[in-house]
Amino acid sequence: MRVQAAYVEAREALRADAPAVAIRALQWLLSHLAEARGVSPDLSLSAKLAALADAGILARTIRPALIERALSATSGSKEAWALMTLAEHALARAYLGRSGA
């Protein structure tokens, strides 16, 4: 339920042009996915994304530029949309059993 709520919050924030709110929700969502798979909550988001890739939740074929943009410190729309792309990819692979990049 919390994962779905975070996703919905992020989608609504993106529609309302509130990237900072979307970023916060998406960072939590991606962190939660990693932590649910045993990753330490003390690790950085970058380390958590790497762990998701190691677990096959994020495909290794995801462009490094997308991950770099998602991890930028700008709190802008580009960062928010990059995080949304990663989150949607991870959710599809984690919960729907879809593979591929």
C-alpha positions as CSV (number, residue, x, y, z in Angstrom):
1,M,0.0,0.0,0.0
2,R,2.8,2.4,0.8
3,V,4.6,1.8,-2.4
4,Q,1.4,2.4,-4.4
5,A,0.7,5.6,-2.3
6,A,4.2,6.9,-3.0
7,Y,3.8,6.2,-6.7
8,V,0.4,7.9,-6.9
9,E,1.8,10.9,-4.9
10,A,4.7,11.2,-7.3
11,R,2.5,11.0,-10.4
12,E,0.2,13.7,-8.9
13,A,3.2,15.9,-8.1
14,L,4.6,15.6,-11.6
15,R,1.2,16.6,-13.0
16,A,1.1,19.6,-10.7
17,D,4.6,20.6,-11.7
18,A,5.9,20.0,-8.2
19,P,9.1,18.1,-8.9
20,A,10.5,18.3,-5.3
21,V,7.5,16.5,-4.0
22,A,7.8,13.8,-6.7
23,I,11.5,13.4,-6.1
24,R,11.0,12.9,-2.4
25,A,8.3,10.2,-3.0
26,L,10.3,8.4,-5.7
27,Q,13.5,8.4,-3.7
28,W,11.6,6.8,-0.9
29,L,10.0,4.3,-3.2
30,L,13.3,3.2,-4.8
31,S,14.9,3.1,-1.4
32,H,12.1,1.0,0.0
33,L,12.4,-1.5,-2.9
34,A,16.1,-1.9,-2.2
35,E,15.7,-2.1,1.6
36,A,12.9,-4.7,1.2
37,R,15.6,-6.8,-0.5
38,G,18.0,-6.5,2.4
39,V,20.0,-3.4,1.5
40,S,21.0,-1.3,4.5
41,P,18.9,1.8,5.0
42,D,22.1,3.7,5.7
43,L,23.4,3.4,2.1
44,S,23.1,6.2,-0.4
45,L,20.4,6.2,-3.1
46,S,23.2,5.5,-5.6
47,A,24.2,2.4,-3.7
48,K,20.6,1.3,-3.4
49,L,20.1,1.6,-7.2
50,A,23.3,-0.4,-7.7
51,A,21.9,-3.1,-5.4
52,L,18.6,-3.1,-7.3
53,A,20.6,-3.6,-10.5
54,D,22.6,-6.5,-8.8
55,A,19.2,-8.1,-7.9
56,G,17.9,-7.8,-11.4
57,I,15.2,-5.3,-10.4
58,L,16.9,-2.6,-12.5
59,A,18.2,-3.8,-15.8
60,R,21.9,-3.3,-16.4
61,T,21.1,-1.9,-19.8
62,I,19.6,1.2,-18.3
63,R,21.6,4.1,-19.5
64,P,24.1,5.5,-17.0
65,A,22.9,9.0,-18.1
66,L,19.4,8.3,-16.8
67,I,20.7,7.2,-13.4
68,E,23.1,10.2,-13.3
69,R,20.2,12.5,-14.0
70,A,18.0,10.8,-11.4
71,L,20.8,11.3,-8.8
72,S,21.4,14.9,-9.6
73,A,20.9,17.5,-6.9
74,T,18.9,19.9,-8.9
75,S,15.4,18.9,-7.6
76,G,14.1,19.8,-11.0
77,S,11.7,18.2,-13.4
78,K,14.4,16.3,-15.3
79,E,15.5,14.6,-12.1
80,A,12.0,13.8,-11.2
81,W,11.1,12.3,-14.5
82,A,14.4,10.3,-14.5
83,L,13.4,8.9,-11.1
84,M,9.9,8.1,-12.3
85,T,11.4,6.2,-15.3
86,L,13.6,4.2,-12.9
87,A,10.7,3.6,-10.5
88,E,8.3,2.4,-13.2
89,H,10.9,0.1,-14.6
90,A,11.8,-1.3,-11.1
91,L,8.1,-1.7,-10.2
92,A,7.4,-3.6,-13.4
93,R,10.3,-6.0,-12.8
94,A,9.8,-6.4,-9.1
95,Y,6.0,-6.8,-8.9
96,L,4.9,-7.8,-12.4
97,G,7.7,-10.1,-13.2
98,R,8.5,-8.3,-16.4
99,S,12.0,-8.6,-17.7
100,G,13.8,-6.6,-20.3
101,A,15.2,-3.1,-20.3
